[in-house]
Amino acid sequence: MHRLSELPDWAAELLETTPVGHLALLDADGHPRVQPVTFARLATTLVSAVDGKPKRSGTPARVERLQANPRATLTVDHYDDDWTRLAWVQILATATIGPLHDEARAALRARYPQYETTPLTGPLITLSPLRILAWRASG
């Protein structure tokens, strides 16, 4: 799969209902780094914004890393003690960094009510899928 519109219904639902994704990218030494992120789906992309929660000073590390190497993977998963209910979706993507725009802000606020009081300060990370993998135990 290469487009979000090609996702099976169960995988699209997993993306819509799972509140946290795990963004994997490479640091300057080439080591994989994984960070939990909030995200929202737009028509053909996924977006994640830098918000107003406390961070180290300067540009956030994930933004610096993606500027140096825009390859990223977002994994969204469902775990259950009943392993017949396991599922995951991985979006292998190219990331771009840009200003936060109204469509992304609205999508993130609709998904996360906390963004009504926690400012979305930007920048915006836009993930453009290159390949999409989806798996679930029940077939």
C-alpha positions as CSV (number, residue, x, y, z in Angstrom):
1,M,0.0,0.0,0.0
2,H,1.1,3.5,-0.7
3,R,-1.9,5.7,0.1
4,L,-3.9,6.1,3.3
5,S,-7.0,5.7,1.3
6,E,-5.9,2.0,0.6
7,L,-6.0,1.0,4.2
8,P,-8.4,-1.8,5.2
9,D,-11.2,-0.5,7.4
10,W,-9.8,-2.1,10.5
11,A,-6.4,-0.3,9.9
12,A,-8.0,3.0,9.2
13,E,-10.0,2.7,12.4
14,L,-6.8,1.8,14.4
15,L,-5.3,5.1,13.1
16,E,-8.4,7.0,14.0
17,T,-8.9,5.6,17.5
18,T,-5.3,5.1,18.8
19,P,-4.3,8.3,20.6
20,V,-0.5,7.9,20.5
21,G,1.8,6.9,17.7
22,H,5.5,6.1,17.9
23,L,7.7,8.1,15.5
24,A,10.9,6.4,14.5
25,L,13.8,8.4,13.0
26,L,17.6,8.4,13.0
27,D,19.8,10.6,15.1
28,A,23.1,12.2,13.9
29,D,25.0,9.0,14.6
30,G,22.6,6.8,12.7
31,H,21.0,5.3,15.7
32,P,17.2,4.7,15.6
33,R,15.2,6.8,18.0
34,V,11.5,6.3,18.8
35,Q,9.3,8.9,20.4
36,P,5.6,8.9,21.3
37,V,3.7,11.6,19.4
38,T,0.2,12.9,18.9
39,F,-0.9,12.9,15.3
40,A,-3.9,13.4,13.0
41,R,-4.8,12.2,9.6
42,L,-5.5,14.6,6.8
43,A,-6.6,13.5,3.3
44,T,-3.3,12.1,2.1
45,T,-0.9,12.7,5.0
46,L,-0.4,12.5,8.7
47,V,0.6,15.5,10.8
48,S,2.1,16.0,14.2
49,A,2.9,19.4,15.7
50,V,5.3,20.7,18.3
51,D,3.1,21.9,21.1
52,G,3.5,24.1,24.1
53,K,4.4,21.3,26.6
54,P,7.9,21.9,28.2
55,K,10.9,20.9,26.1
56,R,14.6,21.5,26.2
57,S,15.6,24.9,24.8
58,G,16.0,25.5,21.2
59,T,14.7,23.4,18.3
60,P,13.2,20.1,19.4
61,A,15.5,17.1,18.7
62,R,12.9,15.4,16.5
63,V,12.7,18.5,14.2
64,E,16.5,18.7,14.0
65,R,16.7,15.0,13.2
66,L,14.0,15.1,10.5
67,Q,15.7,18.2,8.9
68,A,18.9,16.2,8.7
69,N,17.2,13.0,7.4
70,P,13.5,13.2,6.4
71,R,12.9,9.4,6.5
72,A,10.6,8.4,9.3
73,T,8.2,5.7,10.3
74,L,5.0,6.2,12.4
75,T,3.8,3.0,14.1
76,V,0.4,2.8,15.7
77,D,-0.5,-0.4,17.5
78,H,-3.0,-2.2,19.6
79,Y,-1.9,-4.6,22.3
80,D,-4.1,-7.0,24.1
81,D,-3.4,-9.8,26.5
82,D,-5.5,-11.9,24.1
83,W,-2.9,-12.1,21.3
84,T,-5.6,-12.8,18.7
85,R,-6.5,-9.1,19.0
86,L,-3.0,-7.7,18.2
87,A,-2.7,-5.2,15.4
88,W,-0.4,-2.5,14.0
89,V,0.0,-0.1,11.2
90,Q,3.3,1.4,10.0
91,I,3.6,4.4,7.8
92,L,7.0,4.6,6.2
93,A,7.2,8.2,5.1
94,T,9.1,11.3,4.1
95,A,8.7,14.0,6.7
96,T,8.6,17.7,5.9
97,I,8.8,20.5,8.5
98,G,6.8,23.6,8.0
99,P,4.5,26.1,9.6
100,L,1.4,25.0,11.4
101,H,-1.6,25.6,9.1
102,D,-5.4,25.8,9.9
103,E,-6.3,22.4,8.6
104,A,-3.7,20.6,10.7
105,R,-4.5,22.7,13.8
106,A,-8.2,21.9,13.4
107,A,-7.6,18.2,12.9
108,L,-5.3,18.0,15.9
109,R,-7.7,19.9,18.2
110,A,-10.6,17.7,17.1
111,R,-8.6,14.6,18.0
112,Y,-7.0,16.0,21.3
113,P,-9.2,18.3,23.4
114,Q,-6.1,19.1,25.4
115,Y,-5.0,21.4,22.5
116,E,-7.7,23.8,23.5
117,T,-5.6,24.8,26.5
118,T,-2.1,23.6,25.4
119,P,-0.9,25.8,22.6
120,L,0.1,24.4,19.3
121,T,3.2,26.4,18.7
122,G,4.5,24.6,15.6
123,P,6.3,23.7,13.6
124,L,4.3,21.0,11.9
125,I,5.7,17.6,10.9
126,T,3.9,16.3,7.8
127,L,4.4,12.6,7.0
128,S,3.8,11.7,3.4
129,P,3.5,7.9,3.0
130,L,5.9,6.0,0.8
131,R,4.7,2.6,1.9
132,I,2.1,1.4,4.4
133,L,2.2,-1.9,6.2
134,A,-0.7,-3.2,8.3
135,W,-1.0,-6.5,10.2
136,R,-3.4,-8.0,12.6
137,A,-3.4,-11.4,14.3
138,S,-7.0,-12.3,13.3
139,G,-6.1,-11.9,9.6
